[in-house]
Amino acid sequence: MNNMKTVIGLALLAPVWAMGQATNAIPVAGESAGGTAPQWVLDLVGKYPWVATALLIVGALRLAVKPLFSALHTYAESTETKQDDEWLAKIENSRGLRWALYLLDWGASGKIIKPPSK
């Protein structure tokens, strides 16, 4: 079980570490973007810094969820005991996780609606 806690911890910390490495990737509004982001995005982030924080959190969560559950499934399937399989199934079937994943998918996914064909 300690190995699973290590895997979970590393999977959750990886996006945070990656964000910390790219602290100067987006220039301050008014500086030269150098091709990193359109000027309107820089202006928006300069005027409303919470937008950048929200986008960073949502992006990190979307990047972390799939590999995290993939790693958990791989670990649970590779062990001989069924206790971790039951624990993972309990977590995946929990109402809280289902709502969190639904809200993350609904709020952070760009849904492109196809126009009706004539």
Secondary structure, 3 states (H helix, E strand, C coil): CHHHHHHHHHHHHHHHHHHHHCCCCCCCCCCCCCCCCCHHHHHHHHHCHHHHHHHHHHHHHHHHHHHHHHHHHHHHHHCCCCHHHHHHHHHHCCHHHHHHHHHHHHHHCCCCCCCCCC
